[in-house]
């Protein structure tokens, strides 16, 4: 079976490259993936795979094997990021300010390739495969949560779900796995610091929100350094501070935005309370006020141990042990977490780097790109893992 799948994946590569380049050239932002969804629907119709539309742009399709069995799900996300692409390639984004800088074009293409391979192997499939093309991964509340609410994991309920994500640090042809906790929960922290603006040369007449904001940012560092167990990964970072004053003008307010990430739900809730308390009390002690708005984002990704071990074993069989690596925990977030909280899930990584010495083209950057040979690996491996999961 392995050689048959590899042969099918190799034969599909020209089509996979063409498909990925079309998607890359026509990216769409979260919850606006109308043309992308239409393109995927056309490919599924061509393949003869029945599907239904969820949440306007999300798609759930079904492939039934010729042998009776359970159902598993395979997931790909379809949205892009608000980034202006700088790559000078023939498939450069044609939509100004929008780019597939996180590899969702690769994920979607690979799942279409997997579907094409599975169709050719229907006689060997024991059960059914649900294909989930998910909208809005890059933006809260996360398309995964919306797809689940509208029935993506029902009729039938899959026994497990698999997802893969590009990994530019790893060479094309290689993949990575990690059992248990893998990616962090991700919350958005928004602080509005209120004071009393005025002339910068008359500070005694003002309540300086810039100074208050500075103290709040410093004070909040103790959330990670002093309030959480040292063995629990946790990050609180602020990447945006807006104070619309001038060299001689103290503004009335300062806006701060950041992110909080961790791997424990009880601590996560407690940390929200501590962040709010420190920010409000610090501002009040200095004569001002602070309004705290915490956007609760994705939970942490948990890879079911049994499902992940089975998937990793299948990957070793398919690619060879030298091409399957163990991954470390990451503080990045993923809404695949919603699926893995409902049913056993495995979220693994697909290498996209051209070679071990090639530059690492980082995710979420305007120069991100992939070695398109990874499409062959992504399609073939997911097909093999899916079949092995149904057999287990």
N, C-alpha and C positions, 0 to 999 in steps of 0.2 A: 504493500500500500504506500509506503514512504516514497519509493521510487516513482510510483504512478503520480502521486501528488506533486512531487518535485518537477516531473515532466510537464504536468498541466500548468503549474505556476510559471515555469520557464516559457512555455508557449504563449502564456497570457501577458508576458511582460510588455511587449509593444503596446497592447491595448491599455494596460495599467498605466504606463507612462503618459499616453495620450489623455487618459481620463484624469489623472492627477494634474496634468498641466492645464487642462480646461478648468478644473476646480480652482487651481491656484490663481489663474488669470481672472477669475470672476468671484472673488470672495465677498461674503456678506456678513454684516454684524449680527450679534446675538438677537434672536427673535425676529429677524428680518430676512431669513434665509429662503425666500420664496423661489428664486431662480435655482438655487442650489437644490432645494427639495424637488423642484420640477425635473431637474436633470437626473437626480437619483431615481425618481419614479419612472422616467423614460428608460433608464438602464434596466430596472427591474422588470418592466413590461417586455423589453427585448429578450431578457433571460427567461421570461415566462413564470416569474415568481409573484404570487399574489401578495398584496399588501393593503394596509389601511393607514390613514393619516391621523395623527394625534397632534393637538396643540397647533394646528395650522400648518406647521412646517416639519414636524417630526414624523417619522415613518416607522412602522413595524411590519416586517414581512416574515413569511413562514416557508420553510423548506421541510418537506416530510420525507423521511427515509422509507424504503420499501419494507423495513422490518419494524415491528412494534417496539415501543420503548418510551422512555421519558423525554422531556424537553429541556434543552439548555438554551441560553441566550448569549448573543454576541453583540457588543455595543461599539458604535463609532460616533463621535461628535462631529458636527457639520459647520459650526460657526467660525468666524474669523475675528481678528483683533483690529482696533482702531490705530493702526500703524501705517505710515507711508513707506512703501517698499523702496529700497535703494538698489536692489539687485538689477543688473543690466542683462536680463535674459529674455528670450523670446516669449516666455510664459509669465512675464512680470505682471503684477496686478494691474488690471485696467480700471479698477475702482479707486479713485484718489482717496488716500487716507485710510484704506482698508487693506489688510494683508493676512494671508494664512501664515502667520509667524509662530504658530504653535503646533503646526503639523496636522491640523484637522483634515486637510486635503489628503494627506497620506492615510490617515485613519479611515476616512470614507472610501477611498480607492481600494485599500486593502480589504475592507469588508465586502465590497462588491466583487473583488477577485476571489475571496473566500467563498462567496455565494456561488460563483461560476464553477469553482472546483467541486463544491459539495453536490451541485446538480449532476455532475458527471460521475459521482460516486454514490448515488442514491441507493443502489442495490446493496451497498455495504454499510449503510447508515442504519443503526438501530435506534429509532426514535425521530425526534424533530428538532430543528434549529430555528430559533426566533432571532431575526436580524433587527436590531434596534439602531436606527439612524436618528440620533438625538440632537435637538436644537439647543441653543443657549447655554453651553457649558461655561462660557467665559463671564457670565454676568448673573448676579443674584436675581431671583432666588435659585437659579440653576435649573436648566432644562430637565435634568434627571428627576428632580422632585415633581415637576409638572407632568412628565411622561408617566411616572408611577401613579399619580393621582388620577390620571385618565385611562389607566388600565394596561400599561405596557407590560406589566408583569402578571397579567391575568389571562385566562382562557387561551392556552393553558398556563399554569404557573411553572416557570422553569425551575429545575432543581439547582441550577447554578448559573452564574453569568461571568463572562470573560470580557476584558477590555484591554487594549494595548495602546501605548503612547510612545511617540518618537523620543529618542534619547541621543542627543547630538554628541555626548561624551563617549559613546560606544560605537565601535566600527560597524558598518553595515554588514549584515550576516550574523551578527551576534544579538543576543537578547538577555534581559536580566529579570530576576524574580526576587521577591521577599515575602515570606510568610508572616502573618500577624500584622501588627500596626506598621503602616508604610508611609502614608502622607498625612499631614496635619489638618486639623480643623482650621477654618479661615474666617475670621470676623473682621468687619470694618469698624474702625474707631473714628468718630467725628466729634470734635470739640469746638464749641464756640465760646471764646473767652470775651466777656463783656467788661468794659471799663468806662472811662470818661475821657474823650479825646480833647485835644487843644494844642496850643503852641508848645513846641518841644523845649523852648527856652524858659517855660514857666511850669516845670514839672509838679510844683506843689499845688497847682490848681487842677491837676488831672489825676485820673486813676489809670495808670499805664497798662493796657492789656498786653502789650508786647513783652514787658517785663514779667507780668503774671504768667503769660504763655511759656516763657523761658523756664520759669520755676516749675511749672506743671510738667513740662517735658522731662526735666531733670528728676523731679520727684517720682515720676512714674517708672523710672528705671528700676526702682526697688521692687516692683511687681515681679520681675524675673530674677533679680539678684538676691532678694531677701525673703520673698513671700511664697515661693514654690520650692518643692523638694528638688535638690540638685540633680537627681537622677531622672527627672521628667523633662523632656525637651519642651522648650517654651520660648516664644519670640514675641516681643512687643516693639514694633518699629514705626517711626513716623516719617513719612516721605513728602508731606506737603504742609507748608505753613504760609498763610496769606495774611499780611498786615498792610492794608492799603493806605498807608500814611505817606510821609515824605521825609526828607532830611530834617525838616523843621515842623513836622506835623505828627502828633501822636493820634492814631486812629481810635475810634470808639470800640472796635472789636477786632479780634484775631481769630482766624479759622485754622484748625489743625486737623489733619487726616492721617490715619495710620492703619496698621493691621496687627491683630493679635492671633497667635497660632499655638496650638498645643495638641496633646494626645490623650487628654483625660476629660470627660464630660463634666464631672463634678467640679474639678478645679476650674474648668472653663467658665462655668456659671459663677463660681466664687470670685474668680478674677475680674469678671465684669463688674461685680459689686465693689471690689477694691479700687478698680480704675475710676469708677464713678465717684467714690468717696474721696480719694486723693485729689482728683481734679477739682471737685466742688469745694472741698475744704481749703485747698491751697489758694484758690481764687478768693474765697470769702475772707481768709486771713489777711489778704493784701488789699481788701476793700472793693474787690470786684465780684464777678459771678462767672460761672462756667456751666454751659448747657452741654450735657453729654448725650450723644446718640450712638448706640452700638448696633450696627447692622449684623445680626447673627447670620453667619454664612454657612458654608458646607461643614458637615461633621468630618472626623478623621477617617481616612480610608483604612479599612481592615481587610486584609487578605485571608480568607478562610484557610486554615492550615492544611486540611486534607485536600481541598480542591486545588490549592496552589502547589502542593507537593506532587499531585498527579500531573498538573500542567507542566511543571518543571521537568519531571521525569520524561514526559512526552517530548518536550523541547530537546532534551539531551538525546533521545532516540532519533529525532528528526535532524538536528543540526550537529550533533557531536558534543561531548562534554566540554571541549575547549571553547565552544561558542556560546556557552550558557554560564552567566555569572550571577553571583549573589549581590544583591543591592543593599545599600544602607537606607535608614529612615530619611525622609525628606520633609522639610518644613513647608514645601509648596502644597497647595490645596487642589482638590479635584472633586467635582460633584458626582463622580462614580461612587463616592462614599454612600450616597443615598441608596443605590442598588445593593451594595454589600451589607447594608443594615437590614435589608428586607430578606435577602436570600444569600447563600454562600457565594462569594465573589472572588475573582482573581484579576488584579490589575498589574500588568507586566510591561516591560520596556523593550522597545524595538530600536536597535542601533541604526544610525543614519549617517555616520561619519565616513568619509571616503577612505580613510586609512588611519592607522594609529598615529601618524605624524601630520596629518592634515589639520588645518585650523578648525577649532571647535566653533561652529556657527550656532550661537546661543539662541534659545527659545525667547520669544517676545522681543526680538531685535529686528531692525529693518533689513538686515542682511542674512536672515535665517534661510537656509535651503538644505536639501538632503541629497544623498547619493541615491538615485532612483532605483538602484538595484535592491534597496530595502523593501520595495513593493513586492518583489517576488518572495522574499523571506516572510514578510508580514502576511501575505495571502496564504501561502502554503502552510506555514506553521499554525496559523489559527484554524485552518481546516483540519489539520491533523489532530490538534489538541481537542477540537470540538468532537471529533469522532471517538477519540479515546475517552473523553469525559462521558459520552453516552454509553460506552462499553463498560465503564467501571461500576 
